[in-house]
Amino acid sequence: MDVKFLSPARDELKLAIEFYEKSSAGLGSRFLNEVKSSISRIVKNPQAWSLLDDKIRRCRLQRFPYGIVYVIEQDEIVIVSVMHLHRHPQSWQKNLNK
């Protein structure tokens, strides 16, 4: 199954990596590895995580306070948001309109 990032989700990921890397050298890389690991779990079992909305699901990262918000579209996973879990729970919705 292919994985595609919406542009705003890619931007969120980039900002989070930069934030963690500025906080501590190497932490940005560890965050990115955690995101990649979570995406691999999503690809292996895309329906394992609970629904946030009609078709939208969220997979929580294990070591960071982030979630990957995604939708399953035929033969691909579309990453809608890489969101900090302390943000408003519906903040991912703005990414669908961009």
N, CA, C and O atoms as a Tinker XYZ file with bonds, in Angstrom:
   392  protein
     1  N      0.848000   -1.174000    0.000000    73     2
     2  CA     0.000000    0.000000    0.000000    64     1     3
     3  C      0.896000    1.240000    0.000000    63     2     4     5
     4  O      1.839000    1.328000    0.786000    81     3
     5  N      0.601000    2.187000   -0.874000    73     3     6
     6  CA     1.374000    3.426000   -0.967000    64     5     7
     7  C      0.968000    4.401000    0.135000    63     6     8     9
     8  O     -0.135000    4.325000    0.678000    81     7
     9  N      1.876000    5.316000    0.452000    73     7    10
    10  CA     1.621000    6.359000    1.444000    64     9    11
    11  C      1.849000    7.703000    0.780000    63    10    12    13
    12  O      2.866000    7.926000    0.123000    81    11
    13  N      0.876000    8.604000    0.963000    73    11    14
    14  CA     0.970000    9.955000    0.405000    64    13    15
    15  C      0.713000   10.944000    1.535000    63    14    16    17
    16  O     -0.193000   10.747000    2.346000    81    15
    17  N      1.511000   12.010000    1.589000    73    15    18
    18  CA     1.318000   13.081000    2.566000    64    17    19
    19  C      0.603000   14.244000    1.900000    63    18    20    21
    20  O      0.986000   14.664000    0.808000    81    19
    21  N     -0.431000   14.769000    2.547000    73    19    22
    22  CA    -0.947000   16.062000    2.118000    64    21    23
    23  C      0.134000   17.094000    2.429000    63    22    24    25
    24  O      0.899000   16.930000    3.379000    81    23
    25  N      0.193000   18.137000    1.643000    73    23    26
    26  CA     1.225000   19.162000    1.806000    64    25    27
    27  C      1.270000   19.740000    3.227000    63    26    28    29
    28  O      2.361000   19.874000    3.782000    81    27
    29  N      0.122000   20.089000    3.838000    73    27    30
    30  CA     0.172000   20.615000    5.213000    64    29    31
    31  C      0.725000   19.599000    6.219000    63    30    32    33
    32  O      1.389000   19.981000    7.182000    81    31
    33  N      0.454000   18.319000    6.002000    73    31    34
    34  CA     0.974000   17.282000    6.897000    64    33    35
    35  C      2.491000   17.194000    6.777000    63    34    36    37
    36  O      3.186000   17.022000    7.778000    81    35
    37  N      3.000000   17.312000    5.567000    73    35    38
    38  CA     4.450000   17.298000    5.358000    64    37    39
    39  C      5.096000   18.497000    6.067000    63    38    40    41
    40  O      6.163000   18.375000    6.670000    81    39
    41  N      4.429000   19.655000    5.984000    73    39    42
    42  CA     4.929000   20.855000    6.667000    64    41    43
    43  C      4.933000   20.666000    8.185000    63    42    44    45
    44  O      5.886000   21.059000    8.859000    81    43
    45  N      3.869000   20.066000    8.721000    73    43    46
    46  CA     3.798000   19.811000   10.165000    64    45    47
    47  C      4.932000   18.892000   10.604000    63    46    48    49
    48  O      5.551000   19.111000   11.645000    81    47
    49  N      5.197000   17.869000    9.808000    73    47    50
    50  CA     6.273000   16.933000   10.126000    64    49    51
    51  C      7.620000   17.651000   10.140000    63    50    52    53
    52  O      8.424000   17.463000   11.052000    81    51
    53  N      7.852000   18.463000    9.136000    73    51    54
    54  CA     9.116000   19.198000    9.038000    64    53    55
    55  C      9.305000   20.131000   10.240000    63    54    56    57
    56  O     10.395000   20.199000   10.808000    81    55
    57  N      8.249000   20.842000   10.622000    73    55    58
    58  CA     8.330000   21.752000   11.772000    64    57    59
    59  C      8.605000   20.998000   13.074000    63    58    60    61
    60  O      9.388000   21.452000   13.907000    81    59
    61  N      7.961000   19.852000   13.241000    73    59    62
    62  CA     8.167000   19.062000   14.460000    64    61    63
    63  C      9.601000   18.537000   14.529000    63    62    64    65
    64  O     10.220000   18.556000   15.593000    81    63
    65  N     10.126000   18.070000   13.401000    73    63    66
    66  CA    11.513000   17.593000   13.370000    64    65    67
    67  C     12.459000   18.724000   13.749000    63    66    68    69
    68  O     13.364000   18.536000   14.562000    81    67
    69  N     12.250000   19.896000   13.163000    73    67    70
    70  CA    13.101000   21.053000   13.465000    64    69    71
    71  C     13.014000   21.433000   14.942000    63    70    72    73
    72  O     14.032000   21.730000   15.568000    81    71
    73  N     11.805000   21.424000   15.499000    73    71    74
    74  CA    11.623000   21.760000   16.911000    64    73    75
    75  C     12.410000   20.801000   17.801000    63    74    76    77
    76  O     13.151000   21.232000   18.684000    81    75
    77  N     12.246000   19.500000   17.563000    73    75    78
    78  CA    12.931000   18.520000   18.402000    64    77    79
    79  C     14.446000   18.576000   18.221000    63    78    80    81
    80  O     15.194000   18.402000   19.183000    81    79
    81  N     14.894000   18.818000   17.000000    73    79    82
    82  CA    16.339000   18.893000   16.758000    64    81    83
    83  C     16.951000   20.101000   17.467000    63    82    84    85
    84  O     18.073000   20.024000   17.967000    81    83
    85  N     16.212000   21.225000   17.514000    73    83    86
    86  CA    16.697000   22.405000   18.238000    64    85    87
    87  C     16.713000   22.158000   19.743000    63    86    88    89
    88  O     17.553000   22.702000   20.459000    81    87
    89  N     15.783000   21.337000   20.218000    73    87    90
    90  CA    15.710000   21.030000   21.650000    64    89    91
    91  C     16.890000   20.181000   22.102000    63    90    92    93
    92  O     17.447000   20.391000   23.179000    81    91
    93  N     17.264000   19.212000   21.254000    73    91    94
    94  CA    18.357000   18.307000   21.608000    64    93    95
    95  C     18.879000   17.649000   20.332000    63    94    96    97
    96  O     18.105000   17.099000   19.548000    81    95
    97  N     20.178000   17.708000   20.132000    73    95    98
    98  CA    20.774000   17.120000   18.929000    64    97    99
    99  C     20.406000   15.642000   18.815000    63    98   100   101
   100  O     20.585000   14.872000   19.759000    81    99
   101  N     19.897000   15.264000   17.666000    73    99   102
   102  CA    19.516000   13.875000   17.418000    64   101   103
   103  C     18.067000   13.562000   17.738000    63   102   104   105
   104  O     17.541000   12.544000   17.288000    81   103
   105  N     17.411000   14.423000   18.510000    73   103   106
   106  CA    16.018000   14.159000   18.885000    64   105   107
   107  C     15.089000   14.268000   17.675000    63   106   108   109
   108  O     14.096000   13.545000   17.587000    81   107
   109  N     15.406000   15.161000   16.754000    73   107   110
   110  CA    14.610000   15.273000   15.530000    64   109   111
   111  C     14.663000   13.993000   14.716000    63   110   112   113
   112  O     13.650000   13.564000   14.164000    81   111
   113  N     15.835000   13.381000   14.639000    73   111   114
   114  CA    15.987000   12.107000   13.920000    64   113   115
   115  C     15.213000   10.995000   14.611000    63   114   116   117
   116  O     14.604000   10.151000   13.952000    81   115
   117  N     15.236000   10.995000   15.929000    73   115   118
   118  CA    14.478000    9.973000   16.667000    64   117   119
   119  C     12.979000   10.154000   16.453000    63   118   120   121
   120  O     12.238000    9.179000   16.330000    81   119
   121  N     12.542000   11.412000   16.408000    73   119   122
   122  CA    11.132000   11.683000   16.130000    64   121   123
   123  C     10.764000   11.169000   14.739000    63   122   124   125
   124  O      9.743000   10.500000   14.576000    81   123
   125  N     11.587000   11.478000   13.738000    73   123   126
   126  CA    11.317000   11.015000   12.374000    64   125   127
   127  C     11.278000    9.491000   12.309000    63   126   128   129
   128  O     10.416000    8.926000   11.636000    81   127
   129  N     12.195000    8.824000   12.996000    73   127   130
   130  CA    12.183000    7.357000   13.021000    64   129   131
   131  C     10.900000    6.823000   13.640000    63   130   132   133
   132  O     10.356000    5.821000   13.177000    81   131
   133  N     10.417000    7.483000   14.681000    73   131   134
   134  CA     9.158000    7.076000   15.316000    64   133   135
   135  C      7.983000    7.257000   14.360000    63   134   136   137
   136  O      7.090000    6.412000   14.305000    81   135
   137  N      7.983000    8.359000   13.604000    73   135   138
   138  CA     6.927000    8.588000   12.608000    64   137   139
   139  C      6.973000    7.486000   11.551000    63   138   140   141
   140  O      5.938000    6.928000   11.189000    81   139
   141  N      8.165000    7.175000   11.058000    73   139   142
   142  CA     8.309000    6.122000   10.040000    64   141   143
   143  C      7.838000    4.773000   10.571000    63   142   144   145
   144  O      7.177000    4.019000    9.858000    81   143
   145  N      8.174000    4.472000   11.813000    73   143   146
   146  CA     7.744000    3.220000   12.433000    64   145   147
   147  C      6.220000    3.156000   12.537000    63   146   148   149
   148  O      5.614000    2.118000   12.273000    81   147
   149  N      5.615000    4.269000   12.922000    73   147   150
   150  CA     4.154000    4.315000   13.037000    64   149   151
   151  C      3.491000    4.169000   11.673000    63   150   152   153
   152  O      2.466000    3.499000   11.548000    81   151
   153  N      4.067000    4.787000   10.661000    73   151   154
   154  CA     3.514000    4.656000    9.310000    64   153   155
   155  C      3.620000    3.206000    8.842000    63   154   156   157
   156  O      2.706000    2.704000    8.187000    81   155
   157  N      4.706000    2.534000    9.162000    73   155   158
   158  CA     4.844000    1.112000    8.814000    64   157   159
   159  C      3.756000    0.277000    9.478000    63   158   160   161
   160  O      3.197000   -0.631000    8.862000    81   159
   161  N      3.457000    0.590000   10.742000    73   159   162
   162  CA     2.376000   -0.132000   11.439000    64   161   163
   163  C      1.032000    0.142000   10.777000    63   162   164   165
   164  O      0.202000   -0.758000   10.649000    81   163
   165  N      0.820000    1.386000   10.357000    73   163   166
   166  CA    -0.433000    1.745000    9.680000    64   165   167
   167  C     -0.565000    0.960000    8.381000    63   166   168   169
   168  O     -1.629000    0.412000    8.093000    81   167
   169  N      0.507000    0.902000    7.597000    73   167   170
   170  CA     0.476000    0.198000    6.309000    64   169   171
   171  C      0.172000   -1.285000    6.515000    63   170   172   173
   172  O     -0.571000   -1.878000    5.733000    81   171
   173  N      0.735000   -1.883000    7.555000    73   171   174
   174  CA     0.513000   -3.306000    7.820000    64   173   175
   175  C     -0.920000   -3.600000    8.239000    63   174   176   177
   176  O     -1.461000   -4.656000    7.911000    81   175
   177  N     -1.535000   -2.674000    8.962000    73   175   178
   178  CA    -2.890000   -2.902000    9.461000    64   177   179
   179  C     -3.632000   -1.570000    9.535000    63   178   180   181
   180  O     -3.837000   -1.043000   10.628000    81   179
   181  N     -4.037000   -1.018000    8.392000    73   179   182
   182  CA    -4.582000    0.344000    8.345000    64   181   183
   183  C     -5.867000    0.563000    9.140000    63   182   184   185
   184  O     -6.163000    1.693000    9.528000    81   183
   185  N     -6.618000   -0.476000    9.383000    73   183   186
   186  CA    -7.887000   -0.293000   10.090000    64   185   187
   187  C     -7.776000   -0.556000   11.592000    63   186   188   189
   188  O     -8.790000   -0.649000   12.284000    81   187
   189  N     -6.558000   -0.673000   12.091000    73   187   190
   190  CA    -6.355000   -1.002000   13.507000    64   189   191
   191  C     -6.678000    0.152000   14.449000    63   190   192   193
   192  O     -6.976000   -0.079000   15.620000    81   191
   193  N     -6.625000    1.376000   13.967000    73   191   194
   194  CA    -6.817000    2.525000   14.844000    64   193   195
   195  C     -8.227000    3.062000   14.737000    63   194   196   197
   196  O     -8.876000    2.963000   13.696000    81   195
   197  N     -8.685000    3.633000   15.835000    73   195   198
   198  CA   -10.077000    4.069000   15.910000    64   197   199
   199  C    -10.350000    5.270000   15.011000    63   198   200   201
   200  O     -9.459000    6.054000   14.684000    81   199
   201  N    -11.596000    5.378000   14.633000    73   199   202
   202  CA   -12.040000    6.468000   13.769000    64   201   203
   203  C    -12.189000    7.758000   14.562000    63   202   204   205
   204  O    -12.703000    7.758000   15.681000    81   203
   205  N    -11.732000    8.860000   13.967000    73   203   206
   206  CA   -11.980000   10.193000   14.516000    64   205   207
   207  C    -13.215000   10.799000   13.878000    63   206   208   209
   208  O    -13.924000   11.604000   14.481000    81   207
   209  N    -13.447000   10.394000   12.659000    73   207   210
   210  CA   -14.528000   10.931000   11.837000    64   209   211
   211  C    -14.982000    9.796000   10.927000    63   210   212   213
   212  O    -14.587000    8.646000   11.121000    81   211
   213  N    -15.788000   10.107000    9.961000    73   211   214
   214  CA   -16.354000    9.093000    9.078000    64   213   215
   215  C    -15.306000    8.127000    8.516000    63   214   216   217
   216  O    -15.496000    6.912000    8.577000    81   215
   217  N    -14.208000    8.648000    7.974000    73   215   218
   218  CA   -13.165000    7.808000    7.377000    64   217   219
   219  C    -11.774000    8.111000    7.932000    63   218   220   221
   220  O    -10.799000    7.471000    7.539000    81   219
   221  N    -11.677000    9.064000    8.824000    73   219   222
   222  CA   -10.389000    9.539000    9.336000    64   221   223
   223  C     -9.990000    8.749000   10.582000    63   222   224   225
   224  O    -10.800000    8.544000   11.486000    81   223
   225  N     -8.732000    8.308000   10.616000    73   223   226
   226  CA    -8.201000    7.553000   11.754000    64   225   227
   227  C     -6.961000    8.248000   12.307000    63   226   228   229
   228  O     -6.330000    9.059000   11.628000    81   227
   229  N     -6.622000    7.914000   13.554000    73   227   230
   230  CA    -5.416000    8.480000   14.157000    64   229   231
   231  C     -4.615000    7.385000   14.847000    63   230   232   233
   232  O     -5.140000    6.604000   15.641000    81   231
   233  N     -3.340000    7.354000   14.520000    73   231   234
   234  CA    -2.385000    6.452000   15.165000    64   233   235
   235  C     -1.477000    7.299000   16.048000    63   234   236   237
   236  O     -0.806000    8.212000   15.566000    81   235
   237  N     -1.459000    6.997000   17.324000    73   235   238
   238  CA    -0.603000    7.755000   18.253000    64   237   239
   239  C      0.821000    7.220000   18.200000    63   238   240   241
   240  O      1.045000    6.011000   18.154000    81   239
   241  N      1.786000    8.150000   18.207000    73   239   242
   242  CA     3.181000    7.749000   18.295000    64   241   243
   243  C      3.424000    7.193000   19.691000    63   242   244   245
   244  O      2.746000    7.578000   20.643000    81   243
   245  N      4.384000    6.296000   19.813000    73   243   246
   246  CA     4.617000    5.638000   21.094000    64   245   247
   247  C      5.459000    6.475000   22.053000    63   246   248   249
   248  O      5.241000    6.427000   23.263000    81   247
   249  N      6.421000    7.243000   21.528000    73   247   250
   250  CA     7.359000    7.950000   22.407000    64   249   251
   251  C      7.246000    9.466000   22.362000    63   250   252   253
   252  O      7.965000   10.158000   23.083000    81   251
   253  N      6.376000    9.979000   21.546000    73   251   254
   254  CA     6.214000   11.431000   21.410000    64   253   255
   255  C      4.727000   11.762000   21.472000    63   254   256   257
   256  O      3.898000   10.927000   21.110000    81   255
   257  N      4.371000   12.971000   21.926000    73   255   258
   258  CA     2.947000   13.339000   22.045000    64   257   259
   259  C      2.344000   13.793000   20.712000    63   258   260   261
   260  O      1.806000   14.895000   20.599000    81   259
   261  N      2.444000   12.929000   19.722000    73   259   262
   262  CA     1.940000   13.227000   18.381000    64   261   263
   263  C      1.080000   12.079000   17.891000    63   262   264   265
   264  O      1.199000   10.943000   18.349000    81   263
   265  N      0.216000   12.403000   16.952000    73   263   266
   266  CA    -0.590000   11.402000   16.285000    64   265   267
   267  C     -0.521000   11.602000   14.783000    63   266   268   269
   268  O     -0.389000   12.725000   14.296000    81   267
   269  N     -0.612000   10.505000   14.061000    73   267   270
   270  CA    -0.673000   10.561000   12.603000    64   269   271
   271  C     -2.132000   10.375000   12.226000    63   270   272   273
   272  O     -2.725000    9.325000   12.474000    81   271
   273  N     -2.699000   11.404000   11.625000    73   271   274
   274  CA    -4.096000   11.372000   11.199000    64   273   275
   275  C     -4.096000   10.994000    9.726000    63   274   276   277
   276  O     -3.392000   11.606000    8.923000    81   275
   277  N     -4.885000    9.985000    9.373000    73   275   278
   278  CA    -4.840000    9.473000    8.007000    64   277   279
   279  C     -6.204000    8.970000    7.551000    63   278   280   281
   280  O     -7.122000    8.766000    8.345000    81   279
   281  N     -6.294000    8.782000    6.248000    73   279   282
   282  CA    -7.487000    8.206000    5.642000    64   281   283
   283  C     -7.029000    7.109000    4.684000    63   282   284   285
   284  O     -5.978000    7.222000    4.053000    81   283
   285  N     -7.822000    6.058000    4.584000    73   283   286
   286  CA    -7.535000    4.966000    3.654000    64   285   287
   287  C     -8.320000    5.242000    2.378000    63   286   288   289
   288  O     -9.549000    5.307000    2.396000    81   287
   289  N     -7.603000    5.402000    1.278000    73   287   290
   290  CA    -8.247000    5.646000   -0.015000    64   289   291
   291  C     -7.813000    4.566000   -0.988000    63   290   292   293
   292  O     -6.682000    4.586000   -1.473000    81   291
   293  N     -8.686000    3.639000   -1.273000    73   291   294
   294  CA    -8.451000    2.517000   -2.176000    64   293   295
   295  C     -7.123000    1.837000   -1.883000    63   294   296   297
   296  O     -7.050000    1.041000   -0.947000    81   295
   297  N     -6.072000    2.116000   -2.644000    73   295   298
   298  CA    -4.812000    1.406000   -2.462000    64   297   299
   299  C     -3.718000    2.279000   -1.852000    63   298   300   301
   300  O     -2.533000    1.987000   -2.015000    81   299
   301  N     -4.104000    3.352000   -1.150000    73   299   302
   302  CA    -3.094000    4.191000   -0.514000    64   301   303
   303  C     -3.571000    4.752000    0.822000    63   302   304   305
   304  O     -4.767000    4.892000    1.080000    81   303
   305  N     -2.589000    5.065000    1.654000    73   303   306
   306  CA    -2.817000    5.745000    2.923000    64   305   307
   307  C     -2.493000    7.210000    2.680000    63   306   308   309
   308  O     -1.403000    7.531000    2.206000    81   307
   309  N     -3.421000    8.099000    2.997000    73   307   310
   310  CA    -3.191000    9.533000    2.844000    64   309   311
   311  C     -3.017000   10.123000    4.239000    63   310   312   313
   312  O     -3.935000   10.094000    5.059000    81   311
   313  N     -1.817000   10.663000    4.497000    73   311   314
   314  CA    -1.525000   11.292000    5.779000    64   313   315
   315  C     -2.088000   12.708000    5.736000    63   314   316   317
   316  O     -1.634000   13.546000    4.956000    81   315
   317  N     -3.072000   12.960000    6.575000    73   315   318
   318  CA    -3.763000   14.248000    6.619000    64   317   319
   319  C     -3.038000   15.217000    7.544000    63   318   320   321
   320  O     -2.962000   16.413000    7.261000    81   319
   321  N     -2.504000   14.697000    8.654000    73   319   322
   322  CA    -1.864000   15.568000    9.638000    64   321   323
   323  C     -0.886000   14.771000   10.492000    63   322   324   325
   324  O     -1.096000   13.591000   10.773000    81   323
   325  N      0.183000   15.444000   10.895000    73   323   326
   326  CA     1.082000   14.941000   11.931000    64   325   327
   327  C      0.914000   15.949000   13.061000    63   326   328   329
   328  O      1.596000   16.973000   13.107000    81   327
   329  N     -0.008000   15.640000   13.971000    73   327   330
   330  CA    -0.449000   16.658000   14.927000    64   329   331
   331  C      0.005000   16.378000   16.355000    63   330   332   333
   332  O      0.032000   15.237000   16.816000    81   331
   333  N      0.358000   17.460000   17.032000    73   331   334
   334  CA     0.664000   17.392000   18.455000    64   333   335
   335  C     -0.647000   17.112000   19.181000    63   334   336   337
   336  O     -1.668000   17.730000   18.880000    81   335
   337  N     -0.622000   16.201000   20.115000    73   335   338
   338  CA    -1.859000   15.770000   20.769000    64   337   339
   339  C     -2.419000   16.777000   21.762000    63   338   340   341
   340  O     -3.517000   16.578000   22.282000    81   339
   341  N     -1.685000   17.857000   22.037000    73   339   342
   342  CA    -2.221000   18.900000   22.906000    64   341   343
   343  C     -2.913000   20.003000   22.120000    63   342   344   345
   344  O     -3.437000   20.949000   22.710000    81   343
   345  N     -2.922000   19.894000   20.807000    73   343   346
   346  CA    -3.668000   20.843000   19.984000    64   345   347
   347  C     -5.149000   20.479000   20.033000    63   346   348   349
   348  O     -5.527000   19.406000   20.505000    81   347
   349  N     -5.965000   21.381000   19.542000    73   347   350
   350  CA    -7.400000   21.107000   19.487000    64   349   351
   351  C     -7.618000   19.798000   18.728000    63   350   352   353
   352  O     -7.023000   19.606000   17.667000    81   351
   353  N     -8.448000   18.900000   19.239000    73   351   354
   354  CA    -8.629000   17.586000   18.622000    64   353   355
   355  C     -9.062000   17.620000   17.152000    63   354   356   357
   356  O     -8.797000   16.676000   16.407000    81   355
   357  N     -9.713000   18.683000   16.742000    73   355   358
   358  CA   -10.178000   18.764000   15.353000    64   357   359
   359  C     -9.254000   19.605000   14.471000    63   358   360   361
   360  O     -9.623000   19.938000   13.344000    81   359
   361  N     -8.067000   19.954000   14.956000    73   359   362
   362  CA    -7.177000   20.841000   14.195000    64   361   363
   363  C     -6.756000   20.251000   12.855000    63   362   364   365
   364  O     -6.389000   20.995000   11.947000    81   363
   365  N     -6.801000   18.943000   12.716000    73   363   366
   366  CA    -6.427000   18.289000   11.462000    64   365   367
   367  C     -7.375000   18.642000   10.319000    63   366   368   369
   368  O     -6.994000   18.552000    9.152000    81   367
   369  N     -8.607000   19.043000   10.641000    73   367   370
   370  CA    -9.606000   19.297000    9.598000    64   369   371
   371  C     -9.202000   20.423000    8.655000    63   370   372   373
   372  O     -9.575000   20.411000    7.482000    81   371
   373  N     -8.443000   21.394000    9.153000    73   371   374
   374  CA    -8.016000   22.507000    8.295000    64   373   375
   375  C     -7.145000   22.012000    7.141000    63   374   376   377
   376  O     -7.125000   22.635000    6.080000    81   375
   377  N     -6.429000   20.909000    7.327000    73   375   378
   378  CA    -5.552000   20.386000    6.281000    64   377   379
   379  C     -6.321000   19.829000    5.090000    63   378   380   381
   380  O     -5.784000   19.751000    3.985000    81   379
   381  N     -7.557000   19.447000    5.305000    73   379   382
   382  CA    -8.361000   18.904000    4.208000    64   381   383
   383  C     -8.783000   19.983000    3.223000    63   382   384   385
   384  O     -9.123000   19.687000    2.078000    81   383
   385  N     -8.763000   21.226000    3.666000    73   383   386
   386  CA    -9.215000   22.329000    2.819000    64   385   387
   387  C     -8.079000   23.020000    2.087000    63   386   388   389
   388  O     -8.309000   24.003000    1.382000    81   387
   389  N     -6.859000   22.525000    2.240000    73   387   390
   390  CA    -5.711000   23.188000    1.598000    64   389   391
   391  C     -5.312000   22.461000    0.345000    63   390   392
   392  O     -4.367000   22.869000   -0.331000    81   391
